[in-house]
Amino acid sequence: MPTLFRFLAVLAAIAGIIYGGMVALVTFVEPQPRDVTIRIPSERINPPATGTIAPAKK
């Protein structure tokens, strides 16, 4: 049983270190807002015609 307690203690310590790191990141790091531009080729927005459109039947 002592090895189980030691294993759980090690897991708790690792979880505490990870949680502490996350808290430190949230507290001390301020993100820089910036503009994001994504270029989309015109072929994807307005694809070239591949043929004629069949007229609608009445």
N, C-alpha and C positions, 0 to 999 in steps of 0.2 A: 503493500500500500504506500510506503514512503515514495517509491518511484513515481506513482501516479500523482501524488501531491507535488513532487518536484516538477514533473512535466506540466501540470496545470499552472504552477507558479511561473515557470519559464514562458508559457503561452500568455499568461496575464501580463508579464513584464514586457514582452514583445508588443502586445496590443496596446499597452500604456505608452510605449515609446512611439508607436505609429500615431496614436491619438494625440500625443503631445506635439509631434511634428506637424500634424494637421492644424492644431490650434495655433501653433507658432506661425505657420504660413498664412492663416486667415488674419492673424493679428498684425503681423509685421510687413506683409507684402501687399502693396497697393497696385492693382492692375492699371496699365496705361491704355486709355481708350484711343482707338485709331480707326480710320476709315478703311473699309475693305472693299476692293474693286475686283470683280470677277468678270473677265472678258468672255463673252459667249459669241462664237462665230455666227455670222448672219445666216449661214446655211442651216443651222439648227433652229433658228427662230422662224425664218421664212425659206423653207426648202424649195429648190428649183422644181419647176413643173416637169414631170416625167412623161407626160403624154396628154392627150386631150380628154376632157371630161365628157362622158356620154350624156346626151340630152335626156331629160326626164321624159318618161313615157306617160301619155295621158290615158 
